């Protein structure tokens, strides 16, 4: 199913038949409406841009590690991004995830929900769903992963994790979400 996304729309995802779906992120906003209250818009915008760039680096690392032809290891950025990069790189190099899907959109028609998990991969011989985080752990992260598991392309996943990249460059920390 081909899904398009329009961030900020009342229902952010739409399929080729015109059916609309709420994003997993929109559900999280309902559950945690004050998550970023008091944070200046410029700070939120900068954090969003940082997150987008780091997600791209993470995807490139996963593609390279999976041996995707023509996908080179990404060049390390300078400054604070470089430290987050180091954190993710250490994790990928040591844990050796084997990516099955990266940033693939999916839908649950019955729940009228869609989303785009960061990666489904084989880790320690198990099918896992991993979502990259650059901030502190929050309770809604578990809800997010469990919602992703209910999307059509991810129902077979066995384990759910948030991967917290560290701004000091130390290896990213994996946190499992076990309750349903």
C-alpha positions in Angstrom: 0.0 0.0 0.0 1.4 3.4 -1.0 1.0 6.0 1.8 1.6 9.7 1.6 2.2 11.8 4.7 1.4 15.5 5.3 2.6 16.5 8.7 0.3 18.8 10.5 -2.8 17.7 8.6 -5.9 16.5 10.7 -5.1 12.9 9.7 -1.5 12.9 8.5 -1.5 9.7 6.3 -3.5 9.0 3.2 -3.6 5.9 1.0 -4.0 5.7 -2.8 -7.8 5.3 -2.4 -8.0 8.6 -0.4 -8.6 6.9 3.0 -7.0 8.9 5.8 -5.2 7.7 8.9 -4.0 9.3 12.1 -0.3 8.9 12.7 1.0 7.1 15.7 2.6 10.4 16.6 -0.8 12.1 16.7 -2.0 9.5 19.1 1.0 10.1 21.3 0.2 13.8 21.4 -3.2 13.0 22.8 -1.6 10.8 25.5 1.1 13.3 26.4 -0.2 16.8 25.3 2.2 18.8 27.5 5.4 16.9 26.5 7.1 19.9 25.0 5.1 22.8 26.7 7.3 25.6 27.7 10.0 24.7 25.1 10.6 27.7 22.8 9.6 27.1 19.1 13.1 27.7 17.9 14.5 25.1 20.3 11.8 22.6 19.1 12.6 23.3 15.4 16.3 22.9 16.0 15.7 19.6 17.8 13.5 18.4 15.0 16.1 19.2 12.4 18.8 17.4 14.5 16.5 14.4 14.8 15.9 14.2 11.0 19.6 14.3 10.3 20.4 11.7 12.9 17.7 9.4 11.6 19.2 9.7 8.1 22.6 8.8 9.4 21.2 5.8 11.3 19.4 4.6 8.2 22.6 4.9 6.2 24.5 3.0 8.9 21.9 0.2 8.8 21.9 0.0 5.0 25.7 -0.2 5.0 25.8 -2.8 7.7 23.3 -4.9 5.8 25.5 -4.8 2.7 23.2 -2.8 0.5 25.1 -2.3 -2.7 26.3 1.2 -3.2 25.5 2.3 0.3 28.6 3.7 2.0 29.1 4.4 5.7 28.0 8.0 6.3 30.6 10.7 6.9 30.8 11.8 10.5 29.3 15.3 11.0 31.1 17.9 13.1 30.0 19.3 16.5 27.2 17.8 18.7 25.8 15.8 15.8 29.1 14.1 15.6 28.8 12.9 19.1 25.3 11.5 18.6 26.7 9.9 15.4 29.5 8.3 17.4 26.9 6.9 19.8 24.8 5.3 17.1 27.9 4.1 15.2 29.3 2.3 18.3 25.9 0.6 18.8 25.6 -0.5 15.1 29.2 -1.8 15.0 29.0 -3.7 18.3 25.4 -5.1 18.1 25.4 -5.7 14.4 21.7 -5.4 13.6 20.5 -6.9 10.3 18.0 -4.5 8.9 14.8 -6.0 7.3 12.9 -2.7 6.8 14.1 0.9 7.4 11.7 3.8 7.6 8.9 1.8 5.9 5.4 3.2 6.2 2.6 0.9 7.2 -1.1 1.1 8.2 -3.7 -0.6 10.4 -6.9 0.0 8.5 -9.2 -1.2 11.4 -7.5 1.2 13.8 -7.3 4.0 11.2 -3.7 4.4 12.2 -0.4 4.7 10.2 3.2 5.2 11.0 6.8 4.8 10.0 9.0 2.9 12.4 12.8 3.5 12.2 13.8 -0.1 11.6 12.7 -3.7 11.8 15.8 -5.8 12.1 17.2 -9.1 13.3 19.1 -8.5 16.6 20.4 -11.4 18.6 18.6 -13.8 16.2 15.2 -12.2 16.9 12.9 -10.0 14.8 12.9 -6.6 16.5 11.4 -3.2 16.0 13.7 -0.3 17.0 13.0 3.4 17.2 15.8 5.8 17.6 15.6 8.5 20.3 17.8 11.5 20.9 16.2 12.7 24.1 15.4 11.3 27.5 13.1 8.2 27.9 9.4 9.0 28.2 6.5 6.7 29.0 4.9 7.3 25.6 7.9 5.6 23.9 6.6 2.2 25.0 3.1 3.1 23.6 4.7 4.2 20.3 6.5 0.9 19.8 3.4 -1.1 20.7 1.3 1.0 18.3 3.9 0.3 15.5 3.7 -3.4 16.2 0.0 -3.3 15.4 0.7 -1.9 11.9 0.2 -4.5 9.1 3.8 -4.8 8.1 5.1 -5.3 11.7 2.7 -7.7 13.4 5.3 -10.5 13.2 7.9 -8.6 15.3 8.9 -10.3 18.6 10.7 -7.6 20.6 10.3 -3.8 20.8 13.1 -1.3 21.7 13.9 2.3 21.9 17.5 3.1 21.1 18.7 6.2 23.0 21.6 7.9 21.3 23.9 9.8 23.7 25.0 13.3 23.2 28.3 12.6 24.8 29.3 10.0 22.1 29.1 6.9 24.4 27.4 3.9 22.9 23.6 4.3 22.5 21.5 2.4 25.0 18.8 -0.1 24.1 15.7 -0.1 26.2 13.1 -2.9 25.7 9.4 -2.4 26.0 7.9 -5.7 27.2 4.4 -5.0 28.4 1.5 -5.0 26.0 
